[in-house]
């Protein structure tokens, strides 16, 4: 047994207040009666009043107020646990914000095109949890797994290559950070029953030392953890010089090598395809690498790919539902108030008593 709205305890003062008001009303009636005239005459005039019935009506009203106060505080009895379930998969988005993503072979830039793609994608996903992992020369989790699309959009809009302290495109670190986020001990529930996807959004270039072997090793770790790897390859195979932007976003030329030639950023599709095959060698018929080159929209293809994966039940919360019992107090209170209206505070007088009262009143008038 529990009271849901214990903060409404002051409702329990209603019966006491009613008693005080009834006592005050009784005292005022006595004072007024004394001021009207002779006591025996007042008694004759109020002979039809039943003090017992009036007291009964007062008791009924006090009990009704008490039960109404109890109903207002919502008494509850019995409890059952309910799991709030939602169908979906877990997706960690490793988003490349290296300077090569500023190339404009995809308009308005690789970065902006990828950001627009993700905005469209999350609008088409329902029930999935998303995490955001920006990376360049390093990778870090900016948003843990969440079903809050508004929060994810907010972090997505804030991605800026100028904020990364280390340049490059460290794919291996991004994969490891995604594996950590999808299989960490902080993620409660039966992880084996859920599909977990690491989505790489990158141009595929990896400028870190020992890149090739390290990336394959990281992909093997994802496979061992049971995490599927998908990729969005941003850019074109012909490539584009990497631009240099001022703080206000205006173009300030291109990055150049030691010989003064512009540094081209080219899409590395073979690397991405090799990684996805390594993680999921049995899914040969499943498309896992999507090229974003501006020729066609990809959001529907990605959404369909995720929807085809095993759906799971995410235990977002466990809520205890209590049995509502306020009706057991509310209904009797309403019945008592109805009963109080039906009870008269007058008593039946005999004919002789009525005649005597009339005669006495006449004599009093003649005497006057």
N, C-alpha and C positions, 0 to 999 in steps of 0.2 A: 504494500500500500504506500502510495506517495502522493504528494500534492504538487501539481505542475507549476502553479503560480503562487508559490509560498510568499512572494513579495506583496501579495494582496491580503495579507493577514488582517489588515485593518478592517476588511469587510466583516470580520467576526464581531466587530463592535456594534454592528447594526441592531442586534437584539437588545443590547444594553441601552443603546440610545433610545430605542422604542419604549422600553420600560420607563426610562426617565421622562419621556414625553407624555406617556399615559399618566404617570403619577402627577406631573405638573398640570395636565388637563383636569384630573380629578380634583386637585386642590383648587384650581380656578373655578370649577363648577360649584364647589362648596361655598367659596367666597361670594360668588354671584347669587347663590340661593339665599344666603343669609341676608344679603342686601335687598332682596325682593320683598320680604315680609315675614309674617309669622311662620315659625318652623312647622307647626302642625298643619297649616294651610298648604305650605309647599309640599309636605308629605302627601296630602290628599290629592294635590294636583299631579304629582309624579307617581301616583300609586301604580300606574300601568308599567312603569319601568322595572325591568328585571335585572337586578344587580348581578345575579348569577350568570345570566346570559351575556351581559356586558363583559364580565370577567372572562367567560369562555371565549368570546370573540377576541379579546385582547391576547389571551394565551395562544389562540390559533395564529394570530398575526405575528407574534413573537417567534413561534416555532417556524412559520413560513419564511420569515426573514433570515433565521438561522440556516435553514436548508438552502435558501437562495445564495447566501454568502458562501456556503460550502460548495455549491455548484459552480459559482464564479471562480473559485480557486482551482477548479478542475481536479477532482480526486481521480486517481488512476490505480488500477490493480492488475497485476499480471504483466509479464514482459516476454517479448519474443524478439529475436535478433533477425535483422534483414540485411542482406548483402546488396549494396547498390552496385549493380553490374553494368558494364558498358562493353560493347563489342568493338574490337579494334586490334591493332598491332602497335608495336613500339618502333619508332623511326628516329634514329639519330642522324641529323643532317650535318655533315662535315663540309663547311662552306669555305672555299678558297678565296681569300681576300689579299692574295699577293699582288704585286704591282703588275704582273703579267695579265691579271684580270681586268686591267684598265684598257687593254687593247680594244680597238674599235672595228675589228672584222665582223663583229656582231653588234648591230646598232641598238641603243646608243653606245653601249660598251658591253664587254663580256659580263662585268659585275652587275650592271643595271639590268641586263637581259636575264641573268640568272636570278636576281632578286625578284623581278616581275614574274618569272616562272614559278618560284616558290610561293609568292603571294596568291597566284591563281590556283596552285596545287592545294594549299591548305584550305582554300574556300570549297574545294571539291571533296575533301576528306571528311569523314564523319566517324567519330569514336576512336580515332587514333591518338596516341600520345607522341609528342614531338620534342626533341632536344636539339639545341643549336650549338655547334662546335666550330667557331671560326679558326682558320689556320693560315699560316704563311710559313715563315721559318720555324715557328712554334705553333702549338695547338692548345686550346683551352676551352672549357665548357662555359658558355655564356648563359645558357638557359638549360636547366635540367629537364628531364621528361615531364611534360605537362600537357593536359588537354585544353589549356587556356589558349585559344588561338589569338586573342588580342595581345597577350603578353609576348607570344612568339613573333607576331608582326612587329611589335615595338622594337624588339631586339634586332629583327631582320633589317629594319629601316636604319638602324644605327651602325651597320657594318661599314667600316672605312679603312682602306689599306694604309692610310697615313697613320693610323693608331698602332700598327704592328711594329714592335721594336726590332724585330729581326726579319730580314727579307728572305726570299726563297719560297719554295713550295714543298714543305716537308710532309709528304703523303703518309709516310710510315707513322709519324707522331700523330697525325690526324686519325688514322685507323685505330691506333692503340687507345687514343682518348675516347673514340666512339665505342670500342669494345668495353672499356672501363665503365662508361656511362650506362651501357645496356646490360651489363652483367655484374654491376657493383652490388655489394651487400646492402646498400641503402635502398635498393629497389625491392620492396616487399612483394610477396606472393610467389606462386609457382611459376618460375621463369620458363620452365620446360614446356608449359602449355601455351605459350605465346610465341607468335612469330616476331622475330627481332631483325630489323633491317638497318644497315649502315648505308646511308645515301651520300656518296661523294659528289660534290659539285665543284668541278675543277677543269682546268685546261690540260691537265695531265702532266705538266712539266714538273720535274723534281730536281731542284738545284742543290740539294743537300749532299754531303759527302756519302759515299757508299750507298747511293740511293737505291739502285736496283735490288741488291740482296736484302736491304733493310725493309723495303716495301713488300717483297715476297714473304719475308719472315713475319711481318705484321699481318699480312693477309692470312697466313697459316694460323696465327693466333685467333683471328676472327672465326676461321673455320672450326677450330677446336672448341671455341665457345658457343658454337651453334648459331652464329650470326650470319645472315645473308648479306651480300655486298652488291649494291646497285650503284651506278654511276651516271652522271650527266656530264658529257664531254662538251665543254663550252668553247666555241671557236671554230675556225675553219682549218683545213689541212694546209692551205697555202700560207697561213699565218699573217701576222701584222706586227709592225714595230711597236715596242712598248713605249707609250707616251709618258712625258713628264708633265705633271700638273702643278700649277701654283696652289697656294692655300685657298684661293677663292674658286678653284676648279677650272681655271682657264688653262689652255694648252700652252706649254712652254718648251716644246720640242720633243725629241725622242732620246731614249737612253742609247748610249753608244759604247762600243767596245774600245779596247786600247788603240786600235787602228783608226778609230773615228767612224766606223761603220755602225748604222743603226742595229740594235739587237732585236731580232725577230723572235716572236713567241709563236710556236707552232703547236697545233693540237696533237697530243700524244695518245691516239686511240689504241694502238697495240698494247701499251702498258695497262690501260684500264681494262681492256678485254681479257688480258692475261690474268689480272688480279681476280676478276669476277669468276673466271673459269676455275681458278685455283680454289676459291672458296666453295663453289657449288658445281663440281664437275658433272653431277648427274642431271643438272638442269640445263641441258644443251638446247632444249627447245624453248626455254624461257628467255625472253629478251631482258638483258640486265644492263646494257650500256645504251644510253640515248644521247644522240648528238643534238646540241642546241646551236644551230647556225643561223637562225632567223628565217629558215625556209618554211617552217610549219610549226604550229603550236604543239607543245609536248605535254602540257598539264593533264590532258585527258588520257594519254597513253600511260603516264606515270600513275595516275589515280587508278586506272584499270589494273595495272600490274600489281599494285598494293592490295586492291580488293580481291584479287585472285589468290592471294596468299591465305594461309590458314587464319581464320578469325579467332579471336580469343576473348576470354572474359577477364576484364581488368577489375580487380577488387579495389575500387576507388575509395570505398569507405564501408564500415559496418555500423549500422544504426540500430538502436534498440527502440522498438515500438511498444508503448505501454497501452494497456486496455483502458479506454475512456469509460469512467463510471459516473460522470457528472449527471447523467440523465436520471440516475437513481435518487438524486437529491432534487433535481429541477422539477420533475413530474409531480412528486408529492407536494412540493411548495406551491405549484400552480393549483393543485386540487384543494389544498388548504385555503388558499386565498379565495377560490370560488365558493368553498363551503362557508367562509366567513361572510360573504355577501348574501348567502341564502338564509343565514341565521338572523332572526329578528331579536332585538334587545327588549322587546315588549312582551308582557305576559297577558294571558287571557283573563279578563275580569268577568265575574258573574253579574247577572242583571241586577241583583239586589245591591251589590257593591257599587255598581254604576249609579243606581238610583240614590243611594245614600250620599254618594259624592256630589251628585247634582243638587240634592236637597240642602246639603251642608253649604254648598256654594251659594244657593239662593238665600238661605238664612243669613249668611254673611253679608250679602248684598243688601237685604232688608235692614239689617242692623246698621249698616252704614247710612 
